[in-house]
């Protein structure tokens, strides 16, 4: 699968997805400090799912109705961060097609899929 990792995304997630064979572009590597709406536009143009820990992407999708091919929003508290990369890779492996075109919230022990308006 193809992903675009926002700067807020834990870099361990980027590395884990790459190791699992996924095509991941990390904004921190190619366009540091890029605005969130520009990240969304690039992901849509390149047919990538945005991976982020920034709740502002929910605002862009639901309040601003910005087009997207999908968002994977990671919500892991400090005490659960050691499992974030493994959890994301596992969810992508098990639910890969379901991620496309959805706003997916991933928390420890919970995954929630929402349609994008």
N, CA, C and O atoms as CSV, one atom per row, in Angstrom:
chain,resi,resn,atom,element,x,y,z
A,1,UNK,N,N,0.845,-1.184,0.000
A,1,UNK,CA,C,0.000,0.000,0.000
A,1,UNK,C,C,0.882,1.237,0.000
A,1,UNK,O,O,2.076,1.189,0.298
A,2,UNK,N,N,0.240,2.349,-0.349
A,2,UNK,CA,C,0.954,3.615,-0.443
A,2,UNK,C,C,0.482,4.562,0.672
A,2,UNK,O,O,-0.716,4.784,0.849
A,3,UNK,N,N,1.451,5.114,1.416
A,3,UNK,CA,C,1.142,5.988,2.534
A,3,UNK,C,C,1.943,7.274,2.442
A,3,UNK,O,O,3.020,7.316,1.847
A,4,UNK,N,N,1.395,8.326,3.045
A,4,UNK,CA,C,2.098,9.591,3.219
A,4,UNK,C,C,2.053,9.900,4.706
A,4,UNK,O,O,0.991,10.194,5.254
A,5,UNK,N,N,3.205,9.833,5.355
A,5,UNK,CA,C,3.286,10.053,6.797
A,5,UNK,C,C,3.484,11.535,7.078
A,5,UNK,O,O,4.466,12.138,6.646
A,6,UNK,N,N,2.544,12.106,7.801
A,6,UNK,CA,C,2.633,13.491,8.240
A,6,UNK,C,C,3.808,13.625,9.214
A,6,UNK,O,O,4.271,12.634,9.779
A,7,UNK,N,N,4.281,14.855,9.402
A,7,UNK,CA,C,5.400,15.085,10.324
A,7,UNK,C,C,5.096,14.635,11.744
A,7,UNK,O,O,6.008,14.283,12.493
A,8,UNK,N,N,3.832,14.643,12.118
A,8,UNK,CA,C,3.469,14.246,13.482
A,8,UNK,C,C,3.535,12.738,13.696
A,8,UNK,O,O,3.478,12.270,14.833
A,9,UNK,N,N,3.654,11.995,12.636
A,9,UNK,CA,C,3.659,10.531,12.726
A,9,UNK,C,C,4.978,10.035,13.307
A,9,UNK,O,O,6.055,10.434,12.863
A,10,UNK,N,N,4.882,9.170,14.294
A,10,UNK,CA,C,6.046,8.540,14.908
A,10,UNK,C,C,6.881,7.883,13.798
A,10,UNK,O,O,6.355,7.085,13.022
A,11,UNK,N,N,8.170,8.212,13.721
A,11,UNK,CA,C,8.991,7.694,12.628
A,11,UNK,C,C,9.175,6.188,12.710
A,11,UNK,O,O,9.480,5.551,11.702
A,12,UNK,N,N,9.000,5.614,13.873
A,12,UNK,CA,C,9.032,4.160,14.003
A,12,UNK,C,C,7.943,3.507,13.172
A,12,UNK,O,O,8.128,2.402,12.664
A,13,UNK,N,N,6.798,4.186,13.029
A,13,UNK,CA,C,5.694,3.688,12.199
A,13,UNK,C,C,6.119,3.699,10.728
A,13,UNK,O,O,5.865,2.744,9.994
A,14,UNK,N,N,6.764,4.781,10.307
A,14,UNK,CA,C,7.258,4.881,8.926
A,14,UNK,C,C,8.205,3.720,8.628
A,14,UNK,O,O,8.050,3.024,7.624
A,15,UNK,N,N,9.177,3.519,9.499
A,15,UNK,CA,C,10.162,2.454,9.291
A,15,UNK,C,C,9.516,1.077,9.294
A,15,UNK,O,O,9.865,0.223,8.479
A,16,UNK,N,N,8.577,0.858,10.208
A,16,UNK,CA,C,7.905,-0.444,10.286
A,16,UNK,C,C,7.089,-0.722,9.024
A,16,UNK,O,O,7.106,-1.840,8.509
A,17,UNK,N,N,6.383,0.277,8.529
A,17,UNK,CA,C,5.601,0.098,7.295
A,17,UNK,C,C,6.517,-0.181,6.106
A,17,UNK,O,O,6.219,-1.038,5.275
A,18,UNK,N,N,7.623,0.538,6.028
A,18,UNK,CA,C,8.586,0.297,4.949
A,18,UNK,C,C,9.152,-1.121,5.038
A,18,UNK,O,O,9.254,-1.818,4.029
A,19,UNK,N,N,9.513,-1.533,6.227
A,19,UNK,CA,C,10.055,-2.883,6.431
A,19,UNK,C,C,9.042,-3.944,6.012
A,19,UNK,O,O,9.414,-5.009,5.518
A,20,UNK,N,N,7.760,-3.644,6.215
A,20,UNK,CA,C,6.697,-4.583,5.835
A,20,UNK,C,C,6.402,-4.542,4.332
A,20,UNK,O,O,5.520,-5.256,3.856
A,21,UNK,N,N,7.133,-3.713,3.586
A,21,UNK,CA,C,7.004,-3.690,2.129
A,21,UNK,C,C,6.095,-2.624,1.561
A,21,UNK,O,O,5.771,-2.661,0.374
A,22,UNK,N,N,5.677,-1.676,2.378
A,22,UNK,CA,C,4.784,-0.624,1.903
A,22,UNK,C,C,5.585,0.569,1.392
A,22,UNK,O,O,6.716,0.802,1.817
A,23,UNK,N,N,4.986,1.314,0.482
A,23,UNK,CA,C,5.565,2.513,-0.100
A,23,UNK,C,C,5.160,3.687,0.794
A,23,UNK,O,O,3.998,4.095,0.806
A,24,UNK,N,N,6.119,4.224,1.536
A,24,UNK,CA,C,5.824,5.297,2.485
A,24,UNK,C,C,6.699,6.505,2.204
A,24,UNK,O,O,7.927,6.417,2.213
A,25,UNK,N,N,6.047,7.638,1.955
A,25,UNK,CA,C,6.737,8.919,1.838
A,25,UNK,C,C,6.537,9.629,3.168
A,25,UNK,O,O,5.408,9.758,3.644
A,26,UNK,N,N,7.624,10.087,3.766
A,26,UNK,CA,C,7.555,10.809,5.037
A,26,UNK,C,C,7.762,12.293,4.777
A,26,UNK,O,O,8.802,12.700,4.257
A,27,UNK,N,N,6.779,13.096,5.137
A,27,UNK,CA,C,6.872,14.547,4.940
A,27,UNK,C,C,8.120,15.099,5.621
A,27,UNK,O,O,8.749,16.015,5.091
A,28,UNK,N,N,8.490,14.568,6.772
A,28,UNK,CA,C,9.690,15.034,7.485
A,28,UNK,C,C,10.949,14.898,6.627
A,28,UNK,O,O,11.903,15.658,6.798
A,29,UNK,N,N,10.953,13.948,5.720
A,29,UNK,CA,C,12.113,13.723,4.853
A,29,UNK,C,C,12.070,14.559,3.579
A,29,UNK,O,O,13.119,14.948,3.066
A,30,UNK,N,N,10.884,14.841,3.064
A,30,UNK,CA,C,10.789,15.481,1.745
A,30,UNK,C,C,10.313,16.927,1.760
A,30,UNK,O,O,10.698,17.700,0.883
A,31,UNK,N,N,9.499,17.311,2.714
A,31,UNK,CA,C,8.955,18.683,2.769
A,31,UNK,C,C,8.658,19.095,4.208
A,31,UNK,O,O,7.495,19.296,4.557
A,32,UNK,N,N,9.674,19.224,5.043
A,32,UNK,CA,C,9.411,19.591,6.433
A,32,UNK,C,C,8.589,20.875,6.547
A,32,UNK,O,O,8.724,21.793,5.739
A,33,UNK,N,N,7.743,20.915,7.561
A,33,UNK,CA,C,6.887,22.064,7.879
A,33,UNK,C,C,5.817,22.348,6.825
A,33,UNK,O,O,5.314,23.468,6.744
A,34,UNK,N,N,5.474,21.369,6.036
A,34,UNK,CA,C,4.426,21.520,5.028
A,34,UNK,C,C,3.072,21.650,5.731
A,34,UNK,O,O,2.815,20.943,6.705
A,35,UNK,N,N,2.222,22.529,5.255
A,35,UNK,CA,C,0.892,22.749,5.828
A,35,UNK,C,C,0.039,21.488,5.664
A,35,UNK,O,O,0.182,20.752,4.688
A,36,UNK,N,N,-0.847,21.253,6.633
A,36,UNK,CA,C,-1.677,20.049,6.620
A,36,UNK,C,C,-2.514,19.909,5.348
A,36,UNK,O,O,-2.623,18.814,4.796
A,37,UNK,N,N,-3.103,21.008,4.881
A,37,UNK,CA,C,-3.926,20.908,3.668
A,37,UNK,C,C,-3.082,20.537,2.454
A,37,UNK,O,O,-3.566,19.855,1.550
A,38,UNK,N,N,-1.839,20.973,2.423
A,38,UNK,CA,C,-0.928,20.595,1.332
A,38,UNK,C,C,-0.550,19.116,1.419
A,38,UNK,O,O,-0.386,18.446,0.399
A,39,UNK,N,N,-0.415,18.617,2.644
A,39,UNK,CA,C,-0.129,17.195,2.841
A,39,UNK,C,C,-1.293,16.374,2.288
A,39,UNK,O,O,-1.087,15.386,1.584
A,40,UNK,N,N,-2.518,16.793,2.613
A,40,UNK,CA,C,-3.712,16.088,2.125
A,40,UNK,C,C,-3.775,16.105,0.600
A,40,UNK,O,O,-4.066,15.084,-0.022
A,41,UNK,N,N,-3.508,17.246,0.006
A,41,UNK,CA,C,-3.559,17.359,-1.456
A,41,UNK,C,C,-2.511,16.463,-2.114
A,41,UNK,O,O,-2.790,15.796,-3.110
A,42,UNK,N,N,-1.316,16.454,-1.554
A,42,UNK,CA,C,-0.258,15.601,-2.122
A,42,UNK,C,C,-0.645,14.128,-2.018
A,42,UNK,O,O,-0.469,13.370,-2.972
A,43,UNK,N,N,-1.163,13.727,-0.877
A,43,UNK,CA,C,-1.572,12.331,-0.688
A,43,UNK,C,C,-2.648,11.946,-1.702
A,43,UNK,O,O,-2.600,10.854,-2.268
A,44,UNK,N,N,-3.604,12.819,-1.933
A,44,UNK,CA,C,-4.675,12.545,-2.886
A,44,UNK,C,C,-4.107,12.420,-4.301
A,44,UNK,O,O,-4.463,11.495,-5.031
A,45,UNK,N,N,-3.233,13.338,-4.686
A,45,UNK,CA,C,-2.625,13.308,-6.015
A,45,UNK,C,C,-1.812,12.035,-6.241
A,45,UNK,O,O,-1.806,11.480,-7.340
A,46,UNK,N,N,-1.125,11.577,-5.190
A,46,UNK,CA,C,-0.263,10.404,-5.308
A,46,UNK,C,C,-0.966,9.105,-4.907
A,46,UNK,O,O,-0.344,8.044,-4.845
A,47,UNK,N,N,-2.273,9.204,-4.636
A,47,UNK,CA,C,-3.079,8.050,-4.227
A,47,UNK,C,C,-2.472,7.346,-3.021
A,47,UNK,O,O,-2.219,6.141,-3.041
A,48,UNK,N,N,-2.243,8.133,-1.966
A,48,UNK,CA,C,-1.677,7.635,-0.721
A,48,UNK,C,C,-2.642,7.880,0.431
A,48,UNK,O,O,-3.438,8.818,0.396
A,49,UNK,N,N,-2.567,7.049,1.429
A,49,UNK,CA,C,-3.335,7.232,2.658
A,49,UNK,C,C,-2.455,8.014,3.628
A,49,UNK,O,O,-1.294,7.664,3.841
A,50,UNK,N,N,-3.006,9.067,4.211
A,50,UNK,CA,C,-2.267,9.878,5.177
A,50,UNK,C,C,-2.196,9.123,6.509
A,50,UNK,O,O,-3.197,8.588,6.986
A,51,UNK,N,N,-1.005,9.090,7.096
A,51,UNK,CA,C,-0.811,8.527,8.433
A,51,UNK,C,C,-0.395,9.692,9.327
A,51,UNK,O,O,0.601,10.365,9.059
A,52,UNK,N,N,-1.164,9.924,10.389
A,52,UNK,CA,C,-0.916,11.098,11.221
A,52,UNK,C,C,-1.286,10.861,12.673
A,52,UNK,O,O,-2.033,9.940,13.003
A,53,UNK,N,N,-0.752,11.707,13.525
A,53,UNK,CA,C,-1.156,11.751,14.927
A,53,UNK,C,C,-1.735,13.127,15.237
A,53,UNK,O,O,-1.941,13.472,16.401
A,54,UNK,N,N,-1.991,13.902,14.208
A,54,UNK,CA,C,-2.476,15.275,14.315
A,54,UNK,C,C,-3.992,15.319,14.133
A,54,UNK,O,O,-4.492,15.014,13.050
A,55,UNK,N,N,-4.723,15.693,15.174
A,55,UNK,CA,C,-6.184,15.713,15.105
A,55,UNK,C,C,-6.721,16.770,14.139
A,55,UNK,O,O,-7.903,16.737,13.796
A,56,UNK,N,N,-5.889,17.697,13.698
A,56,UNK,CA,C,-6.327,18.708,12.734
A,56,UNK,C,C,-6.771,18.076,11.409
A,56,UNK,O,O,-7.535,18.686,10.661
A,57,UNK,N,N,-6.305,16.874,11.119
A,57,UNK,CA,C,-6.721,16.212,9.886
A,57,UNK,C,C,-8.201,15.840,9.931
A,57,UNK,O,O,-8.856,15.792,8.890
A,58,UNK,N,N,-8.723,15.581,11.097
A,58,UNK,CA,C,-10.165,15.364,11.241
A,58,UNK,C,C,-10.941,16.617,10.893
A,58,UNK,O,O,-11.991,16.544,10.255
A,59,UNK,N,N,-10.439,17.752,11.303
A,59,UNK,CA,C,-11.043,19.049,10.971
A,59,UNK,C,C,-11.049,19.250,9.455
A,59,UNK,O,O,-12.055,19.669,8.881
A,60,UNK,N,N,-9.926,18.951,8.815
A,60,UNK,CA,C,-9.839,19.115,7.358
A,60,UNK,C,C,-10.855,18.229,6.640
A,60,UNK,O,O,-11.517,18.671,5.701
A,61,UNK,N,N,-10.975,16.989,7.080
A,61,UNK,CA,C,-11.856,16.027,6.408
A,61,UNK,C,C,-13.323,16.317,6.688
A,61,UNK,O,O,-14.130,16.357,5.760
A,62,UNK,N,N,-13.681,16.520,7.952
A,62,UNK,CA,C,-15.099,16.625,8.312
A,62,UNK,C,C,-15.649,18.046,8.291
A,62,UNK,O,O,-16.761,18.256,7.807
A,63,UNK,N,N,-14.922,19.010,8.792
A,63,UNK,CA,C,-15.442,20.386,8.810
A,63,UNK,C,C,-15.174,21.099,7.482
A,63,UNK,O,O,-16.040,21.799,6.957
A,64,UNK,N,N,-13.973,20.914,6.951
A,64,UNK,CA,C,-13.598,21.598,5.705
A,64,UNK,C,C,-13.923,20.785,4.465
A,64,UNK,O,O,-13.851,21.292,3.346
A,65,UNK,N,N,-14.286,19.509,4.667
A,65,UNK,CA,C,-14.636,18.604,3.576
A,65,UNK,C,C,-13.543,18.508,2.499
A,65,UNK,O,O,-13.830,18.465,1.303
A,66,UNK,N,N,-12.302,18.475,2.950
A,66,UNK,CA,C,-11.188,18.339,2.017
A,66,UNK,C,C,-11.134,16.898,1.506
A,66,UNK,O,O,-11.241,15.947,2.281
A,67,UNK,N,N,-10.971,16.758,0.223
A,67,UNK,CA,C,-10.932,15.435,-0.401
A,67,UNK,C,C,-9.693,14.661,0.067
A,67,UNK,O,O,-8.620,15.231,0.267
A,68,UNK,N,N,-9.875,13.359,0.234
A,68,UNK,CA,C,-8.768,12.491,0.634
A,68,UNK,C,C,-9.050,11.056,0.206
A,68,UNK,O,O,-10.202,10.649,0.056
A,69,UNK,N,N,-7.985,10.308,0.015
A,69,UNK,CA,C,-8.122,8.891,-0.294
A,69,UNK,C,C,-8.139,8.031,0.951
A,69,UNK,O,O,-8.292,6.812,0.878
A,70,UNK,N,N,-7.981,8.681,2.103
A,70,UNK,CA,C,-8.012,7.974,3.381
A,70,UNK,C,C,-7.048,8.591,4.374
A,70,UNK,O,O,-6.023,9.164,4.006
A,71,UNK,N,N,-7.406,8.458,5.649
A,71,UNK,CA,C,-6.558,8.950,6.738
A,71,UNK,C,C,-6.487,7.855,7.799
A,71,UNK,O,O,-7.503,7.270,8.174
A,72,UNK,N,N,-5.297,7.592,8.264
A,72,UNK,CA,C,-5.060,6.673,9.366
A,72,UNK,C,C,-4.589,7.539,10.533
A,72,UNK,O,O,-3.435,7.966,10.576
A,73,UNK,N,N,-5.498,7.793,11.479
A,73,UNK,CA,C,-5.235,8.689,12.610
A,73,UNK,C,C,-4.864,7.860,13.828
A,73,UNK,O,O,-5.658,7.048,14.304
A,74,UNK,N,N,-3.663,8.067,14.325
A,74,UNK,CA,C,-3.134,7.271,15.435
A,74,UNK,C,C,-3.275,8.034,16.740
A,74,UNK,O,O,-2.802,9.163,16.865
A,75,UNK,N,N,-3.938,7.403,17.723
A,75,UNK,CA,C,-4.146,8.015,19.046
A,75,UNK,C,C,-3.610,7.066,20.108
A,75,UNK,O,O,-4.329,6.205,20.615
A,76,UNK,N,N,-2.347,7.240,20.430
A,76,UNK,CA,C,-1.692,6.371,21.406
A,76,UNK,C,C,-1.143,7.224,22.548
A,76,UNK,O,O,-0.314,8.105,22.322
A,77,UNK,N,N,-1.602,6.967,23.775
A,77,UNK,CA,C,-1.061,7.700,24.915
A,77,UNK,C,C,0.392,7.296,25.168
A,77,UNK,O,O,0.851,6.264,24.676
A,78,UNK,N,N,1.097,8.101,25.924
A,78,UNK,CA,C,2.526,7.864,26.183
A,78,UNK,C,C,2.805,6.458,26.699
A,78,UNK,O,O,3.794,5.845,26.300
A,79,UNK,N,N,1.966,5.945,27.562
A,79,UNK,CA,C,2.222,4.629,28.157
A,79,UNK,C,C,2.040,3.473,27.164
A,79,UNK,O,O,2.456,2.350,27.450
A,80,UNK,N,N,1.428,3.730,26.009
A,80,UNK,CA,C,1.183,2.663,25.023
A,80,UNK,C,C,2.011,2.828,23.751
A,80,UNK,O,O,1.825,2.075,22.795
A,81,UNK,N,N,2.910,3.790,23.727
A,81,UNK,CA,C,3.634,4.113,22.496
A,81,UNK,C,C,4.576,3.006,22.032
A,81,UNK,O,O,4.915,2.949,20.850
A,82,UNK,N,N,4.995,2.149,22.912
A,82,UNK,CA,C,5.930,1.094,22.496
A,82,UNK,C,C,5.301,0.131,21.498
A,82,UNK,O,O,6.013,-0.562,20.771
A,83,UNK,N,N,3.973,0.082,21.457
A,83,UNK,CA,C,3.302,-0.860,20.551
A,83,UNK,C,C,2.756,-0.207,19.281
A,83,UNK,O,O,2.134,-0.885,18.464
A,84,UNK,N,N,2.975,1.083,19.103
A,84,UNK,CA,C,2.334,1.803,17.995
A,84,UNK,C,C,2.733,1.247,16.625
A,84,UNK,O,O,1.857,0.997,15.797
A,85,UNK,N,N,4.018,1.047,16.366
A,85,UNK,CA,C,4.468,0.590,15.042
A,85,UNK,C,C,3.932,-0.806,14.728
A,85,UNK,O,O,3.425,-1.046,13.632
A,86,UNK,N,N,4.041,-1.708,15.668
A,86,UNK,CA,C,3.561,-3.075,15.467
A,86,UNK,C,C,2.050,-3.083,15.239
A,86,UNK,O,O,1.555,-3.811,14.379
A,87,UNK,N,N,1.327,-2.286,15.997
A,87,UNK,CA,C,-0.129,-2.223,15.858
A,87,UNK,C,C,-0.520,-1.724,14.476
A,87,UNK,O,O,-1.409,-2.295,13.843
A,88,UNK,N,N,0.123,-0.676,14.003
A,88,UNK,CA,C,-0.207,-0.109,12.692
A,88,UNK,C,C,0.075,-1.122,11.583
A,88,UNK,O,O,-0.760,-1.317,10.699
A,89,UNK,N,N,1.225,-1.757,11.618
A,89,UNK,CA,C,1.562,-2.752,10.592
A,89,UNK,C,C,0.542,-3.886,10.608
A,89,UNK,O,O,0.121,-4.355,9.551
A,90,UNK,N,N,0.147,-4.322,11.779
A,90,UNK,CA,C,-0.832,-5.406,11.898
A,90,UNK,C,C,-2.195,-4.982,11.326
A,90,UNK,O,O,-2.842,-5.761,10.626
A,91,UNK,N,N,-2.619,-3.778,11.617
A,91,UNK,CA,C,-3.910,-3.292,11.100
A,91,UNK,C,C,-3.868,-3.162,9.585
A,91,UNK,O,O,-4.827,-3.526,8.905
A,92,UNK,N,N,-2.781,-2.656,9.058
A,92,UNK,CA,C,-2.648,-2.536,7.603
A,92,UNK,C,C,-2.676,-3.922,6.970
A,92,UNK,O,O,-3.308,-4.112,5.931
A,93,UNK,N,N,-2.013,-4.876,7.571
A,93,UNK,CA,C,-1.985,-6.240,7.035
A,93,UNK,C,C,-3.386,-6.862,7.046
A,93,UNK,O,O,-3.798,-7.484,6.067
A,94,UNK,N,N,-4.104,-6.696,8.136
A,94,UNK,CA,C,-5.407,-7.342,8.278
A,94,UNK,C,C,-6.554,-6.578,7.617
A,94,UNK,O,O,-7.529,-7.193,7.184
A,95,UNK,N,N,-6.456,-5.281,7.532
A,95,UNK,CA,C,-7.593,-4.467,7.068
A,95,UNK,C,C,-7.269,-3.611,5.853
A,95,UNK,O,O,-7.944,-2.610,5.613
A,96,UNK,N,N,-6.288,-3.967,5.110
A,96,UNK,CA,C,-5.736,-3.111,4.052
A,96,UNK,C,C,-6.774,-2.459,3.142
A,96,UNK,O,O,-6.742,-1.238,2.989
A,97,UNK,N,N,-7.665,-3.186,2.548
A,97,UNK,CA,C,-8.639,-2.598,1.620
A,97,UNK,C,C,-9.655,-1.713,2.342
A,97,UNK,O,O,-10.200,-0.777,1.755
A,98,UNK,N,N,-9.898,-2.004,3.578
A,98,UNK,CA,C,-10.876,-1.231,4.334
A,98,UNK,C,C,-10.364,0.175,4.671
A,98,UNK,O,O,-11.164,1.050,5.002
A,99,UNK,N,N,-9.067,0.406,4.593
A,99,UNK,CA,C,-8.478,1.697,4.919
A,99,UNK,C,C,-8.704,2.735,3.822
A,99,UNK,O,O,-8.748,3.935,4.094
A,100,UNK,N,N,-8.845,2.273,2.601
A,100,UNK,CA,C,-8.981,3.192,1.465
A,100,UNK,C,C,-10.297,3.956,1.541
A,100,UNK,O,O,-11.370,3.368,1.675
A,101,UNK,N,N,-10.191,5.278,1.451
A,101,UNK,CA,C,-11.379,6.122,1.444
A,101,UNK,C,C,-12.064,6.265,2.787
A,101,UNK,O,O,-13.204,6.725,2.851
A,102,UNK,N,N,-11.389,5.876,3.867
A,102,UNK,CA,C,-11.978,5.950,5.207
A,102,UNK,C,C,-11.111,6.818,6.118
A,102,UNK,O,O,-9.913,6.985,5.890
A,103,UNK,N,N,-11.737,7.355,7.135
A,103,UNK,CA,C,-11.013,8.008,8.223
A,103,UNK,C,C,-10.950,6.960,9.324
A,103,UNK,O,O,-11.950,6.672,9.981
A,104,UNK,N,N,-9.773,6.398,9.516
A,104,UNK,CA,C,-9.590,5.297,10.460
A,104,UNK,C,C,-8.865,5.791,11.698
A,104,UNK,O,O,-7.767,6.340,11.610
A,105,UNK,N,N,-9.480,5.594,12.842
A,105,UNK,CA,C,-8.864,5.974,14.114
A,105,UNK,C,C,-8.332,4.706,14.771
A,105,UNK,O,O,-9.070,3.743,14.984
A,106,UNK,N,N,-7.042,4.722,15.086
A,106,UNK,CA,C,-6.396,3.565,15.703
A,106,UNK,C,C,-5.958,3.951,17.114
A,106,UNK,O,O,-5.196,4.897,17.312
A,107,UNK,N,N,-6.461,3.194,18.086
A,107,UNK,CA,C,-6.093,3.365,19.481
A,107,UNK,C,C,-5.665,2.002,20.008
A,107,UNK,O,O,-5.982,0.983,19.394
A,108,UNK,N,N,-4.960,1.958,21.119
A,108,UNK,CA,C,-4.597,0.649,21.666
A,108,UNK,C,C,-5.854,-0.200,21.884
A,108,UNK,O,O,-6.755,0.185,22.630
A,109,UNK,N,N,-5.899,-1.349,21.229
A,109,UNK,CA,C,-7.027,-2.261,21.388
A,109,UNK,C,C,-8.296,-1.878,20.659
A,109,UNK,O,O,-9.326,-2.521,20.859
A,110,UNK,N,N,-8.262,-0.856,19.821
A,110,UNK,CA,C,-9.485,-0.397,19.145
A,110,UNK,C,C,-9.176,0.230,17.785
A,110,UNK,O,O,-8.226,0.999,17.639
A,111,UNK,N,N,-10.003,-0.118,16.791
A,111,UNK,CA,C,-9.907,0.491,15.463
A,111,UNK,C,C,-11.316,0.902,15.068
A,111,UNK,O,O,-12.250,0.108,15.173
A,112,UNK,N,N,-11.472,2.141,14.612
A,112,UNK,CA,C,-12.783,2.654,14.227
A,112,UNK,C,C,-12.696,3.220,12.813
A,112,UNK,O,O,-11.866,4.088,12.538
A,113,UNK,N,N,-13.550,2.731,11.919
A,113,UNK,CA,C,-13.609,3.175,10.527
A,113,UNK,C,C,-14.796,4.109,10.345
A,113,UNK,O,O,-15.909,3.785,10.760
A,114,UNK,N,N,-14.571,5.262,9.730
A,114,UNK,CA,C,-15.662,6.192,9.452
A,114,UNK,C,C,-15.608,6.572,7.981
A,114,UNK,O,O,-14.540,6.739,7.393
A,115,UNK,N,N,-16.800,6.703,7.408
A,115,UNK,CA,C,-16.869,7.162,6.021
A,115,UNK,C,C,-16.477,8.630,5.948
A,115,UNK,O,O,-16.705,9.407,6.875
A,116,UNK,N,N,-15.893,8.973,4.841
A,116,UNK,CA,C,-15.520,10.365,4.591
A,116,UNK,C,C,-16.646,11.007,3.800
A,116,UNK,O,O,-17.097,10.455,2.797
A,117,UNK,N,N,-17.109,12.191,4.254
A,117,UNK,CA,C,-18.247,12.830,3.547
A,117,UNK,C,C,-17.910,13.187,2.108
A,117,UNK,O,O,-18.755,13.725,1.391
